[in-house]
Amino acid sequence: MRRPIIAANWKMNCTTGQANELVNNFKALVTQVTEVDIVLAPPFTALATVGQLISGSNIALAAQNMYWEESGAYTGEVSPGMLIDIGCKYVIIGHSERRAYFGETDETVNKKIKKALEHNLTPIVCVGESLAQRENNETQAVVVLQIRRGLQGLTSEQMQKIVLAYEPIWAIGTGKTATPEQANDVHHFIRRKLAGIFDEATASAVRIQYGGSVKPASVDELMAQSDIDGALVGGAALKADSFARIVKFEA
Ligand code: PGA
């Protein structure tokens, strides 16, 4: 069985003071949770604060992005070694907001995944279609391209270390969750593609999160689906009680 993984993507939210309050409140609510991998991805400026607060706990630290070089003249960028140094275990790669606003492509996603794996950082790799693409019945074609290009050149062993996140863009921050069936259909499709590109063992081992307006009210049904192994949560992760309820889903 795949171990569930629930991650908070704080995006560009929370000063260190706000992070402190949110994490302290959240941590106290989830101390008993042992069956779920819990991940927090604060902005870079709060990584050190959050890292200290969750040190030794059942919560792991993630960054929201990284660059694929080790060091050097890349103003404004952060390297995987720096993320490891500050205690990160995970890094989100290829979020749709980075693709839409910051020029992220499947090629840059691919470079970042390979570099993250070299450093033993677990990539959480995001894929997903826009509303126009869904309405044009292009969901599968879009997602398969993102997977083929983004995961190009990886071995099965490397692939099994990656977490995928299916995030339909039309469901992100809009309050429109994909129905559990809609989401599971795409998850199932992705898993079949992974079996073709890699092998059955890899396809059944890889954890696929759903993301897009996951809320306490929708998480249980989503997590009850056969191919949904977790959630990547934005807005609802900015409140301790709501994210704690999501982490304590009942499937
Ligand atoms: P949302 O964001 O939960 O606010 O829709 C999810 C995400 O973008 O990862």
Boltz pocket constraint, residues with backbone or C-beta under 6 A from the ligand:
constraints:
  - pocket:
      binder: B
      contacts: [[A, 9], [A, 167], [A, 171], [A, 172], [A, 173], [A, 174], [A, 211], [A, 212], [A, 213], [A, 214], [A, 232], [A, 233], [A, 234], [A, 235], [A, 236]]
      max_distance: 6.0
